[in-house]
């Protein structure tokens, strides 16, 4: 009889390591115990009855899985804490006088916590230190303010008074232009603080100069100017084309000149004393007036009337008249030429007005040329014409106080004249 063969193989167990941050580093605790597994293979045998040959037959493996072990390993971090002592910090304060100090804050201790994590090797359960981390609560330093207020001293600088000329005001008149302000030398000493030791040391003094503002006084130096008018003169020119009786023609209008004397003044800038400078004279020459005067030559002719005479001709009838000699006026001719008057020179004004008289050319007459007149002679007919007419004579008596009482004189004049009229009408002696 052949028995079956059963082969059982054990399966090795594995251990799993699990970190436990609540346990001290390296401390181990088996959470689950391990149990080995098995693999069972059964082999059966058959016998050939004829030949007696045994033939093995291997069955399928039967596997019982193992249970792995689980071990917890402590990985609690290591924590160390150290104290950071308070330090003193010094701070400069320019509002506190040099040599004094004030505590601004007392400060606060700080802490430094170092945490070292633990790292588990899950293969073999060993624990090693990881990368430590540090957490710090800063220390608050004590703050002490040290006085570094600059020390300032001032030394005055007196202003000075200067004088300037003012041409807008009369000589010597003073007015203030700029008020004087004293200056000063300011010495400033600053301080430097060593923040690590709190020592304060003085720096080299610095000087700053504020210049004074000088007082400026204006002193009148307006120039004194005196002027004197120079009245323009008159120059005459000939105009032989214009009659002397025509008004003068102004070719150029005259313009007065001026003589100006200017006295300026100088001011001593230190004392303000005003002194006269040498007078300066300037002259603006006058511009003459140019006038053209008529100087055209002319003949001055005066006439003399001729006389009329009548010659009686008894052979010619009454009413006959015949001019035998034509009457011609006589004349006197004077040739007149002209010369110019003297020019009027420019003159300095003496305070009186200048009178420019109307100028005319000066006439010059030649010796007169005389032509006697020719009297006119007229022949007049006076042949008698006799008419007989009886005229009654009347007598008129007129009182005459120059005659004696009773005296009578006959006046026959009228009768005589009538006779003369008829007989000798053109006889000038009638």
Helices and strands as residue ranges (DSSP letters): E 5-11, E 15-20, E 28-32, E 37-47, E 54-58, E 62-64, E 69-74, E 78-84, E 88-97, E 101-105, E 110-116, E 118-120, E 127-129, E 133-137, E 142-149, E 151-157, E 161-166, E 174-178, E 183-189, E 191-193, E 200-202, E 206-210, E 215-220, E 224-231, E 234-239, E 249-252, E 257-263, E 265-267, E 274-276, E 280-284, E 289-294, E 298-304, E 308-313, E 321-325, E 330-339, E 347-348, E 362-365, E 369-371, E 376-381, H 413-423
